[in-house]
Amino acid sequence: MRRISVLMIDDEEDILWTVKKSLEVMGNYDVETVQDGKKGFALARKVRPDLILLDITMPKVDGFEVLRMLKKDSVTAKIPVIMFSAREDEEAKIEASQLYDEDYVVKGLEMLILKQKIEEVLKRRGIL
């Protein structure tokens, strides 16, 4: 089985580290992390990951704007994106859905559930 590449864009270093280590230990994942939306977009264009985990609340460029950028760019438009946020409000979920995210996950859930959600998206997209 080939390794799955995941790009995680989040401004919280401890969350990046925890999710990266958990996914790499639990599965066949290579996780790259970045703490800035613009840098995350540039890295997505460069490495073309199988999936992106994207936080909403970040300084400078928020996750919604990064998602807009990703979906408007021909290089990154087809990369599935799971919003990974502390925001639980319906408005955030609706906005993410309108911008074509694949799923919306609230931070704090168990890592096994996050892994399952990632695998569901990858299967739906024919990547797994």
Secondary structure, DSSP 8 states (H G I E B T S, - for coil): ---EEEEEE-S-HHHHHHHHHHHHHHSSEEEEEES-HHHHHHHHHHH--SEEEE-S--SSS-HHHHHHHHHHSTTTTTS-EEEEES---HHHHHHHHHTT-SEEEETTS-HHHHHHHHHHHHHHTT--
